Each structure stands twice: as C-alpha cells, then as structure tokens.
Amino acid sequence: MGLISGILLGMIFGIALMAGWRHMMRYRSTKRVAKAVDIKLLGSLSREDLKKICGDNFPEWISFPAFEQVKWLNKLLSKLWPFVADAATLIIRESVEPLLEEYRPPGITSLKFSKLSLGNVPPKIEGIRVQSLNKGQVIMDIDFRWGGDPSIILGVEAALVASIPIQLKDLQVFTVIRVIFQLAEEIPCISAVVVALLSEPKPRIDYTLKAVGGSLTAIPGISDMIDDTVESIVTDMLQWPHRIVVPIGGTPVDLSELEHKPQGKLTVTVVKANDLKNMEMIGKSDPYVVLFIRPLYKVKTRVVENNLNPVWNQSFELIAEDKETQSLTLEVFDKDIGQDKRLGIAKLPLINLEEEVEKEVDLRLLPSLDMMKIKDKKDRGTVTVKVFYHHFNKEEQLAALEEEKRILEERKKLKEAGVIGSTMDALDGAASLVGSGVGMVGSGVGAGLGVVGSGLTKAGRFMGRTITGQSSKRSGSTTPVNSVQENGGPKPL
C-alpha cells in the first residue's frame, strides 16, 4: 500500500513540477515579447517625445545616435591602409596638382607638391547612416575623421621670389561624406557611385603651415592665400551639390540625372556700401566688390576711388546649382599697389530668396566668415544689394549647358596661349576675351545669360565630372556668369 501511494504521489509531484516549469517558461516568453515591443516603441521615440513623457525626470545623458558604429570596418581599414595610402598618394598627386593650378591665387606663379606622403595613421569611420530617400538608390552618410601623420610639402613660387617649400603639419579632417549608389538590374547591381561632402555639418580641415628653411613672411599673405585656395577647392569642387560621379562596371549607362546641372539664375545688383573701414594711411580706400556663388567663377564691380561710401549700381548674373544649400558671397576689397586688402565679407543664403521676386538687402560686412579666428571684431560697414532669383525650365537649363561647352573651350585656349595663368586670373580682364559678344543663350531661351564659367577640363577631375578610368567625360556642371552695365547692356567682366 505504501508503495502504491508513493508512486502516485511521485507522479502527481512530477506532473505538478512539469506544469509549473511550462507556466514559468510561457510567462518569461510573454515578458520577453512585451519587453521587445517596448524597446521597439522606445526606439521610435525622439528626444522631444521622451521629454514629454518623463517631464523633469528626463536624464540628459540619454543619446540618440544617428550613425551606426562600424568597428569591423576600422579594423579592416587599419590593415589595408599601407596599400590604400600608396594608391591614394598617386591619385592625389595626379588629380589635386591640376586643381591647385586651376585655383592658384593671383600673385602665386606656381603651386605644386614637392613631397606627398599620407603617413601611417589610417582614417577612422565614426559611424555610417544608411538612407533610402530615392527609388533605385542607396544613400550612405559616412562620419569621417582623420588626424594623421602625413608628410606634405608644397613648392610655392611667386613673382620675383624664389621657391619656398611650405610644410603642412598637424593635418586633421572632420567631415560627413555622402555616398550614393545607383542601383542596376545587372551584376554588379550598381551602375554608378556618387561621392560628395555634406554642407552641414560644415567640412573642417585644420592644419598648420611651416616654411622649410625659411619664413612664411617671405611672401606677404602666403598663409591666407593657401587657406583660401584650400577652402575654394573644397567648397567649389567637393561640397554638395558638387559631387564626383564614378561609373561602375563596363556597361555604358546614362548618368545625366546624377551629374551637376544648373538650377536657376540669380541677378544681383550691387547698389552701394556704407561706412567702410579705411585701410589707407593717406586718403581713403578705393573699394570694389567681388561676388560669387562658386569661388571659381567670380565677378567684380568697378573700383570707386577714395570713397568709404561708394555707389556702384552694377548688375551681374550668376548661376545656382542648388538653391537649398548654396549662398551668394560678397567680398569688399581696397584696390592697392601689390595685394588688395579685404575690407569685409558677407554671405546671403539663397534659400531665403523667393522666386521671381526682387528683394533689396542690407548685409553687414564681417572681417571673416569664421569669426573665431579674428581678434579685430570692429564694425566693417554694410553693403546693399538687390537680388532676383529665376528658376530654369528644361529649355533654359539645356541652353545653359550648351553655352558652357563653348566657354570651356575658350578658357582652355586662353590658358594654353598663356593669356591667363589660372582660371582665377580670368577675373581681372582676360575673361573679356571670353565674354565679349555673349548675349542670348539659345534662340530666345535663357535671355540675359552671358559668360558661362564652369568647369574643369582635365581627365579624372573631381566635382561633377564623370570618371571613366582612362578618359573623362565632361559633366553637366555649369556656372554661367554675366556682368551687366547700369544701362542694362552686357559687358565683359
């Protein structure tokens, strides 16, 4: 009897134990599912949503990373860097040296690499954010950081001055790179890759300049010239909407939609300036204004002598490729013997302009767009401009592209003939050989477009170019420019 009752009690206890175990596992599974749902809901909330829920108890240390960490990619890059650095050095020397020549500032006769090595420290990818904004494309934003140990020496030559080797030290690059993969049906499933630097956050390139065996003071303003040249190349060539278009695979594809195109025309009337800073020991400054949307294609007003409240009333036409991100920049200079002195600078974002509506704006002149580097923060006066933005239709856009082809050939001939040393030199008069006689673009289309100043013509050139390995196809990158007199008639720059 005791045996039978023991067996029954054991079976009952075993069944109860199994039932309890099953109940506990089902309860834990339910809790895990509920927790996963809660985590997913929390992950979809923004910082502002959580602040509304938590109120004053919201902890400030909570972060919402927009980029995913890719430690595996950094490990791979550190292993590959010696090989990548050697290949990149050759590409940089072949591609960037022509750019330095194109953007070479007035006063410098030669700007080339004397030594170029990217060092042993690889760049670091802080994170990657993948987006799908457009159908048929994968958009990837890469948070790129590099504080390397490169050895870069520039050979700088100026008129009547021997070559001075300038070393770039403590180079640091902080930027977000946007990479767009254009998808295709055939293997490798990618027809082209587009690369650009995002405008926000602004690309940051820090370095110090040191003369090798000499002093930077041997050439007045050499440090500022190199800084301006680097900033112009980055802004005008690599910063969105400017981009690099690289076809992938051997199959010819139409990349016209990926390339850089003109979006609209900005008519700017430089009216006057008030209360300019006097830079002269005797007399007053002789001011003029340089204005541009892209640094490579600048136009300027006439010089008003001995006047701190000059009136110009001159109109110019500039082309915008992306109204959302580009700005109109105006620099006021004092004409002087030797190097002209900058009196002030101002910037007007195009996104603030309403289409087909003229607007008069008073812009406060600043010593520099980067006020952190300036000790003298005194008032520099104001410049008054009238702006009118016209958005291109398809016909006007195509007409501007066709006109660009002719202007590119004219500039190329001028440079080969030695009339201009670099494209930047075209600002001071050589451009009149290009722009004279240019009035209408197309038959009744794009009226008022004048000199179309765009582009780099060498193979493998960055920005807006289609790189095809051994040869390069001209892209749709354009910047028509026209200078208009007070009476409305076109004139050379």
C-alpha angles and dihedrals in degrees: 000000000000090000094053093047090049091053092049093048090049092051091047091048092047092049091048091049092051092046091050092048091050092049091050093049091049090049092050091047091051091049091050092051091048091048091050090051091050092049091050091050091047090049090057092054121095127221090261092052092052091048089056091051099042099034113187092353093069109125112229093210092073109109132195107208112205092192128064116229116244106192091157090059092052091051090051091047092051090055094046097041098095089057095039091049093055093049093043091051091059092046093048093049093049096043107031099044092064088048091053088052093049093048095036106141121237111272094039114094097187136016116178141142113267091179131007128182127148094210130219103292112095123214120257128231106216093188148325129231118196119203136177103206098147133038113256093020138092113206119201125185114201121198099217125193128176128173097165138162102242123164107222123165122178122205105220121190128182134179112288090359126104119238113284120199110224118196122210108215135180092020114189127177124193118174146125114245119206115210119187120195113203106211125223136185095235127072127299079038091217119090098181144358123219119201127190142148115248117241092222119078088032113241110256122207115176126184142140126234123222128177112231106230093346146051131271088226089071087084113038112237095001092138093052091046092055092045091051092047093052092046092048093051093048094045097041100039113024109023118094128292082038112074149165116249115201120181115220122213129008098278114108111239135180107253097170092112091054096048129090116275136178113258104185149337125258117203110201125189112194100210107175148310130234134207097000119184114260112235097177129097091208122030124347136303122278100224131198132166128236113198133183146149093205115034094226093061108052129161128191142202126237120275118262107205126224097354134121092187101047126178118208109160090190124150130212136180121222131178124234122204097186119018092188096063109019128088138199111242123200123190122188115208136187111230107232142160107277113354118017117233121233112234097186147323135224135183131207117194110224092216088074092062124096116222118254092004123111114225130189115212134185108212122197112229117231129198088235139349087240101059092177090076096048124088096181103070096165120139114277099191130246139282122213120214138171115217132192123182122202121187114221122239119214094269094051091048093053091045091054090051092053092048089051091061092059095046092049090055091048092052091047091053091048091053094046089049090052094242090125126026096205137357090260089061090065089080094076104055112301087091089068087074087057101041103040113116095011109132121133124031109219124339104315091331125114093008113196096025109133133167110015105209112187148132153006118269106197123104117263091019115158127237122053091353126127108228112207103174106253098018138033131223119212112250132217093260109135142168112179111195130188134176117212126197124228091264091055098252119129119251135179120270 
